[in-house]
Amino acid sequence: MKNVLESNEESGLLILTIVVSGHFFISQRRAVLEGFSLIDAHKWLKIVRRADCLLFGSKLKNECRMFRIQFDGDSKEQALEHCYNCVQKLADYVTVQVTEDQVIDVPLAQSSKSFPEGRKSVTELAQSVLKSSTSELPLAYQHSVWSADELGPFIRLCLLDQNFPAFVEEVEKELKKLTEG
């Protein structure tokens, strides 16, 4: 089944909303046409970007769904910018793949470096983690999925585990190995 929904004055504008809580909605007038949580979406959702389009593919249990969003603007450049801004927001929750025929440099927050789609090598990620500099990490790595209310008790629980300090030390050793080669 193929439905095409247009965003125009007559039928109503399609509005894509990504809420800070991690919820994704597409609405038209007062109707929600699509809606789901982006929390843990990497387990069931795949998003691919090509030019000014995003292709969403989901698989839950035995049900597969796909839909495409094409962004619009006063010019092709503006449509690409709208798509890019959406990818920036989605990257907080899930990886967005970019087709190989398109290379776009995404500046990282407070960094003079640019990396394609904000990606870094494992070595560069390990160096950023060791420096404790989240501003150098891609957006998908900059935000914790843990709320402050959940993180405190979790850290307390970890500290009560007699093996935790040794585990942290081993993680740090492995990160250092990764940065060396």
Backbone bond lengths (Angstrom), bond angles and torsions (degrees), N, CA, C in turn:
res aa  C-N    CA-C-N  psi(-1)  N-CA   C-N-CA  omega(-1)  CA-C   N-CA-C  phi
1 M - - - 1.441 - - 1.519 108.44 -
2 K 1.315 116.40 130.96 1.456 121.58 -176.65 1.519 109.13 -123.10
3 N 1.317 116.25 115.38 1.460 122.39 175.39 1.513 108.67 -110.99
4 V 1.296 116.78 136.62 1.454 121.53 174.50 1.520 107.22 -117.88
5 L 1.305 115.55 119.77 1.453 121.27 178.43 1.523 108.64 -107.05
6 E 1.295 116.06 125.94 1.457 121.77 -179.70 1.524 109.88 -99.67
7 S 1.299 115.28 145.67 1.458 121.06 175.57 1.518 107.81 -104.86
8 N 1.339 115.50 104.61 1.464 119.32 178.92 1.518 109.65 -150.97
9 E 1.315 116.10 173.13 1.465 121.08 -177.14 1.530 112.04 -64.24
10 E 1.326 116.29 -36.16 1.465 120.54 -176.60 1.530 112.43 -68.30
11 S 1.344 116.72 -51.95 1.464 119.68 -178.41 1.524 112.43 -87.70
12 G 1.293 116.46 -14.23 1.461 121.56 -177.84 1.518 110.33 106.39
13 L 1.311 115.17 144.37 1.463 119.81 -179.84 1.518 110.24 -72.52
14 L 1.324 116.18 139.83 1.459 121.23 172.24 1.523 107.34 -82.12
15 I 1.316 116.15 129.69 1.457 120.48 -178.19 1.522 108.82 -118.93
16 L 1.318 115.74 123.43 1.451 122.21 177.50 1.523 106.66 -100.01
17 T 1.329 116.63 127.09 1.459 121.57 -177.88 1.517 109.34 -128.74
18 I 1.317 116.22 131.14 1.460 122.01 172.01 1.526 105.70 -118.63
19 V 1.317 115.22 110.62 1.456 121.62 -176.63 1.524 109.34 -83.94
20 V 1.331 116.97 147.50 1.459 122.12 -179.21 1.527 111.57 -54.44
21 S 1.312 117.59 -29.81 1.469 121.55 179.52 1.528 111.91 -69.51
22 G 1.346 116.94 -6.86 1.460 120.46 178.30 1.506 114.34 95.91
23 H 1.304 117.52 22.25 1.462 120.94 178.62 1.524 110.51 -104.84
24 F 1.311 115.30 139.74 1.461 124.32 -176.44 1.528 107.57 -113.79
25 F 1.335 116.03 128.95 1.460 120.52 179.71 1.518 110.62 -135.58
26 I 1.332 115.71 143.59 1.457 122.15 166.93 1.519 104.93 -121.26
27 S 1.314 116.37 123.18 1.459 120.16 -178.01 1.522 110.45 -130.86
28 Q 1.318 114.54 159.27 1.457 122.33 176.11 1.517 106.72 -141.77
29 R 1.303 114.84 120.85 1.469 120.99 -171.66 1.521 107.96 57.06
30 R 1.317 118.20 -119.50 1.473 120.41 -179.04 1.523 113.46 -102.52
31 A 1.328 117.00 3.50 1.466 120.71 -175.95 1.526 110.69 -99.36
32 V 1.329 115.98 133.92 1.462 121.52 172.60 1.527 106.79 -88.50
33 L 1.326 115.79 117.24 1.466 121.19 -177.41 1.521 111.94 -88.57
34 E 1.319 116.02 -29.62 1.463 121.89 -178.81 1.514 106.84 -151.77
35 G 1.307 117.14 142.15 1.445 120.56 177.80 1.509 111.16 -163.97
36 F 1.329 116.59 135.16 1.457 121.16 177.07 1.517 109.11 -162.14
37 S 1.327 115.58 165.26 1.453 122.15 177.85 1.526 109.15 -87.55
38 L 1.312 116.05 137.51 1.457 120.97 176.99 1.531 111.98 -89.31
39 I 1.334 116.64 -7.81 1.459 120.38 178.10 1.528 107.92 -65.98
40 D 1.302 116.80 127.41 1.474 123.92 -176.47 1.521 113.15 60.71
41 A 1.325 117.27 19.67 1.466 120.55 -178.93 1.522 112.02 -65.30
42 H 1.338 117.31 -22.79 1.467 119.17 179.61 1.529 111.66 -59.26
43 K 1.331 117.48 -18.96 1.462 121.75 -179.63 1.530 112.57 -77.92
44 W 1.328 117.92 -22.90 1.464 119.56 -173.45 1.524 114.36 -138.34
45 L 1.338 117.30 -5.26 1.463 120.42 -175.36 1.524 110.75 -122.39
46 K 1.312 115.28 135.50 1.465 121.34 175.37 1.530 107.11 -122.99
47 I 1.331 115.84 132.94 1.469 120.69 179.48 1.519 107.96 -125.56
48 V 1.320 115.38 130.22 1.464 121.42 178.45 1.517 107.98 -123.46
49 R 1.324 115.42 135.30 1.462 120.44 178.02 1.521 109.35 -107.87
50 R 1.306 114.30 136.24 1.467 120.67 172.00 1.513 106.84 -141.17
51 A 1.324 115.79 116.00 1.462 123.04 -177.97 1.528 109.47 53.38
52 D 1.334 118.15 -118.66 1.466 121.33 -176.52 1.528 112.15 -100.71
53 C 1.344 116.73 22.11 1.467 121.41 -178.77 1.526 111.58 -122.57
54 L 1.322 114.77 146.69 1.462 121.89 171.31 1.522 107.50 -119.55
55 L 1.322 116.39 131.29 1.461 121.87 176.18 1.524 107.47 -108.72
56 F 1.324 116.39 122.41 1.453 123.39 179.72 1.518 108.40 -105.04
57 G 1.320 116.84 130.23 1.459 121.78 175.42 1.519 108.50 -129.86
58 S 1.313 115.98 128.28 1.464 119.24 -179.62 1.513 110.04 -126.18
59 K 1.327 113.97 149.41 1.458 119.51 176.23 1.523 107.29 -139.47
60 L 1.308 115.13 112.31 1.457 122.25 175.59 1.520 107.79 -124.11
61 K 1.317 114.52 123.41 1.466 121.11 -175.68 1.522 107.50 55.31
62 N 1.312 119.37 -120.44 1.468 121.29 -179.49 1.520 111.99 -106.26
63 E 1.318 117.17 12.96 1.465 120.48 -177.43 1.531 110.08 -105.57
64 C 1.311 115.64 127.17 1.461 121.87 177.76 1.526 108.99 -115.39
65 R 1.333 115.45 139.81 1.465 120.64 177.86 1.511 108.70 -138.08
66 M 1.308 115.53 149.97 1.463 121.32 175.22 1.522 108.62 -138.86
67 F 1.336 114.77 142.99 1.448 119.14 169.34 1.519 109.03 -150.02
68 R 1.313 114.62 157.69 1.464 121.24 -175.88 1.513 108.55 -124.67
69 I 1.320 114.65 141.00 1.460 120.87 174.19 1.519 107.27 -119.84
70 Q 1.328 115.69 125.17 1.458 120.51 175.06 1.524 107.34 -110.18
71 F 1.314 115.67 125.78 1.452 121.12 -177.81 1.513 110.59 -85.82
72 D 1.322 115.61 150.72 1.455 122.44 -177.46 1.521 108.67 -124.01
73 G 1.292 115.01 164.77 1.455 121.76 176.60 1.511 109.10 -171.65
74 D 1.316 116.03 -179.72 1.464 120.45 178.35 1.520 111.74 -69.06
75 S 1.342 116.38 -19.81 1.463 121.59 178.47 1.521 108.35 -145.93
76 K 1.320 116.39 168.65 1.466 121.28 177.06 1.531 110.00 -61.00
77 E 1.330 116.63 -39.06 1.460 121.52 179.34 1.527 111.09 -62.72
78 Q 1.324 116.94 -40.07 1.458 120.32 -179.93 1.533 110.30 -69.17
79 A 1.318 117.62 -38.30 1.468 121.25 176.66 1.532 109.93 -62.15
80 L 1.335 116.71 -43.43 1.465 121.18 176.76 1.521 110.94 -61.84
81 E 1.321 117.16 -39.49 1.460 121.58 179.34 1.525 111.15 -65.42
82 H 1.339 117.18 -41.93 1.461 120.60 177.50 1.537 110.37 -61.29
83 C 1.322 116.31 -43.09 1.459 121.62 178.91 1.530 110.05 -63.65
84 Y 1.317 116.34 -45.85 1.461 121.78 178.86 1.527 110.89 -59.18
85 N 1.331 118.08 -43.02 1.471 121.58 179.37 1.530 110.94 -62.84
86 C 1.313 116.50 -37.76 1.462 120.78 177.60 1.530 110.08 -66.00
87 V 1.325 116.31 -43.59 1.466 120.91 178.17 1.527 109.96 -59.48
88 Q 1.329 117.11 -40.73 1.474 121.28 178.48 1.524 110.35 -56.57
89 K 1.327 117.26 -45.37 1.469 121.61 -178.97 1.535 111.08 -69.63
90 L 1.330 116.71 -43.06 1.462 120.46 179.65 1.523 111.54 -63.65
91 A 1.343 116.73 -32.70 1.468 121.31 -178.03 1.522 112.51 -62.46
92 D 1.323 118.25 -17.66 1.460 120.67 175.15 1.520 111.06 -68.48
93 Y 1.333 117.64 -18.92 1.459 121.57 -173.15 1.520 114.41 -122.34
94 V 1.314 116.96 -32.02 1.461 120.37 -173.15 1.531 108.86 -151.25
95 T 1.319 116.22 151.85 1.456 121.21 177.59 1.521 109.76 -74.51
96 V 1.316 116.19 134.34 1.454 121.52 175.76 1.523 106.75 -110.63
97 Q 1.312 116.37 117.26 1.459 120.72 179.29 1.524 109.45 -80.53
98 V 1.318 115.45 145.34 1.459 121.15 177.33 1.516 107.56 -114.11
99 T 1.322 116.68 132.52 1.465 119.25 179.74 1.517 108.67 -61.22
100 E 1.319 115.71 150.17 1.457 121.46 -171.44 1.523 114.05 -68.07
101 D 1.314 117.88 -18.69 1.458 118.97 -178.20 1.528 111.75 -79.77
102 Q 1.322 116.77 6.48 1.453 119.73 -177.51 1.520 108.98 -135.59
103 V 1.313 117.51 126.39 1.454 122.05 176.87 1.506 107.99 -121.39
104 I 1.315 115.82 123.74 1.457 121.61 -179.48 1.512 107.93 -130.46
105 D 1.318 117.76 130.12 1.450 121.29 175.12 1.510 108.99 -86.50
106 V 1.323 115.57 128.09 1.450 121.64 178.99 1.518 107.40 -110.67
107 P 1.338 118.35 114.64 1.457 118.87 179.72 1.527 110.03 -68.46
108 L 1.317 115.81 137.23 1.450 120.65 177.08 1.520 108.89 -86.66
109 A 1.306 117.06 148.21 1.464 122.06 -177.37 1.520 110.83 -55.77
110 Q 1.316 117.44 132.93 1.454 125.44 176.34 1.520 112.30 53.14
111 S 1.288 118.12 37.17 1.451 121.16 -179.83 1.518 108.80 -138.33
112 S 1.324 116.08 140.14 1.452 119.09 179.43 1.525 111.06 -83.90
113 K 1.340 117.46 -10.53 1.458 121.73 179.88 1.518 110.71 -82.34
114 S 1.327 115.85 154.07 1.462 121.34 172.12 1.507 108.65 -127.29
115 F 1.319 116.88 143.03 1.451 122.57 177.59 1.510 107.38 -133.28
116 P 1.346 118.80 145.03 1.456 119.76 177.11 1.528 110.32 -55.64
117 E 1.332 116.03 123.66 1.457 123.42 178.79 1.522 112.13 50.86
118 G 1.342 117.78 29.77 1.446 120.81 175.36 1.519 113.88 69.34
119 R 1.324 118.50 15.11 1.459 121.44 -177.93 1.518 109.90 -86.71
120 K 1.310 115.14 148.68 1.457 122.48 175.17 1.514 108.39 -130.93
121 S 1.314 115.01 162.22 1.458 118.69 174.77 1.522 108.62 -73.24
122 V 1.324 116.34 166.08 1.466 121.06 177.56 1.527 109.77 -59.16
123 T 1.324 116.88 -40.18 1.467 121.06 179.17 1.526 110.73 -61.05
124 E 1.336 117.01 -45.97 1.467 120.61 179.96 1.526 111.36 -65.49
125 L 1.339 117.42 -38.48 1.461 120.50 176.92 1.521 110.58 -63.34
126 A 1.328 116.34 -44.54 1.469 120.35 179.43 1.530 110.42 -61.21
127 Q 1.336 117.36 -41.85 1.467 120.66 178.16 1.526 110.70 -62.25
128 S 1.326 117.26 -42.08 1.465 120.88 179.22 1.527 111.00 -64.15
129 V 1.338 116.75 -41.16 1.460 120.26 179.90 1.522 110.19 -65.88
130 L 1.327 117.26 -42.94 1.461 120.32 179.85 1.524 111.82 -64.21
131 K 1.333 116.61 -34.60 1.468 120.40 177.91 1.519 111.51 -78.74
132 S 1.330 116.44 -7.93 1.470 122.22 -175.99 1.518 110.93 55.45
133 S 1.316 115.80 41.11 1.456 121.17 -179.03 1.520 109.75 -112.52
134 T 1.334 116.61 88.19 1.460 119.41 -178.99 1.517 112.22 -67.63
135 S 1.336 117.58 -20.14 1.469 118.91 -179.41 1.522 111.47 -67.48
136 E 1.345 117.70 -18.06 1.460 120.62 178.62 1.521 112.27 -94.17
137 L 1.319 117.04 -3.84 1.458 120.46 179.79 1.524 110.52 -86.28
138 P 1.340 118.11 151.90 1.464 120.06 172.27 1.526 109.45 -58.90
139 L 1.318 116.80 154.02 1.463 121.60 -176.26 1.525 112.89 -52.57
140 A 1.315 116.98 -38.75 1.464 119.86 -177.74 1.524 111.80 -61.39
141 Y 1.343 117.84 -23.05 1.452 122.02 -178.74 1.529 112.66 -98.32
142 Q 1.329 118.38 -8.44 1.455 121.19 -172.30 1.517 113.99 -81.82
143 H 1.300 118.53 -19.64 1.456 120.96 -174.26 1.513 110.35 -117.86
144 S 1.309 115.33 134.46 1.455 120.85 178.30 1.518 109.64 -81.34
145 V 1.324 116.09 142.49 1.455 119.55 174.67 1.526 110.06 -81.59
146 W 1.313 115.77 -6.21 1.456 121.61 178.39 1.517 109.18 -89.65
147 S 1.320 116.67 134.40 1.464 120.20 173.91 1.531 107.61 -80.88
148 A 1.325 117.06 161.52 1.456 121.43 179.39 1.528 110.52 -59.22
149 D 1.323 117.22 -34.95 1.469 121.12 179.45 1.525 111.89 -65.20
150 E 1.338 117.32 -33.39 1.458 121.44 -178.79 1.523 112.11 -85.58
151 L 1.324 116.89 -31.83 1.457 121.48 -173.47 1.526 112.39 -68.93
152 G 1.328 117.82 -43.17 1.468 121.08 -179.20 1.519 112.67 -56.59
153 P 1.347 118.63 -55.35 1.463 119.59 178.77 1.532 113.07 -60.21
154 F 1.334 116.85 -35.48 1.460 119.92 179.15 1.526 110.48 -64.49
155 I 1.330 117.29 -44.54 1.473 120.71 179.53 1.523 110.02 -64.08
156 R 1.326 117.13 -41.91 1.475 120.29 177.53 1.531 110.36 -58.72
157 L 1.329 116.08 -43.54 1.455 120.80 179.19 1.534 110.57 -62.27
158 C 1.324 116.57 -42.98 1.468 120.37 178.87 1.523 111.19 -62.63
159 L 1.337 116.53 -42.63 1.464 120.08 -178.52 1.531 111.92 -66.48
160 L 1.321 117.78 -26.79 1.462 121.04 177.84 1.531 111.94 -74.78
161 D 1.322 116.80 -18.07 1.462 121.39 177.93 1.532 107.75 -78.30
162 Q 1.327 117.27 120.82 1.461 120.91 -176.40 1.530 113.01 -64.42
163 N 1.335 117.96 -19.12 1.464 121.32 -179.79 1.525 113.08 -90.43
164 F 1.329 117.42 -9.45 1.465 120.82 -174.26 1.530 113.28 -62.16
165 P 1.350 120.34 -47.53 1.480 118.85 -180.00 1.533 112.50 -57.30
166 A 1.334 117.07 -40.14 1.466 119.94 178.35 1.528 110.49 -65.56
167 F 1.341 116.65 -38.11 1.460 121.22 177.93 1.528 110.54 -61.84
168 V 1.341 116.86 -45.78 1.465 121.26 179.18 1.524 110.11 -60.35
169 E 1.327 116.47 -41.62 1.463 120.89 179.16 1.531 110.96 -62.77
170 E 1.333 116.73 -41.37 1.470 120.82 178.61 1.529 111.28 -65.52
171 V 1.329 116.61 -39.92 1.471 120.48 177.22 1.519 109.57 -60.90
172 E 1.321 116.83 -45.41 1.466 120.56 179.82 1.524 111.32 -61.80
173 K 1.338 117.39 -41.40 1.472 121.16 177.55 1.532 110.62 -60.50
174 E 1.345 116.10 -44.60 1.469 120.40 -179.58 1.535 110.80 -64.72
175 L 1.334 117.25 -39.66 1.467 120.23 177.72 1.526 110.27 -62.64
176 K 1.321 116.72 -40.54 1.468 120.24 178.58 1.524 111.02 -64.76
177 K 1.353 117.18 -40.01 1.469 121.39 176.51 1.529 110.14 -59.32
178 L 1.330 116.16 -43.82 1.474 120.77 -179.68 1.524 111.75 -63.36
179 T 1.328 117.73 -35.55 1.466 119.59 -178.80 1.521 111.60 -75.06
180 E 1.324 116.89 -22.37 1.466 120.43 -179.13 1.530 112.19 -84.96
181 G 1.280 118.17 -10.81 1.448 116.34 178.54 1.453 112.21 156.46
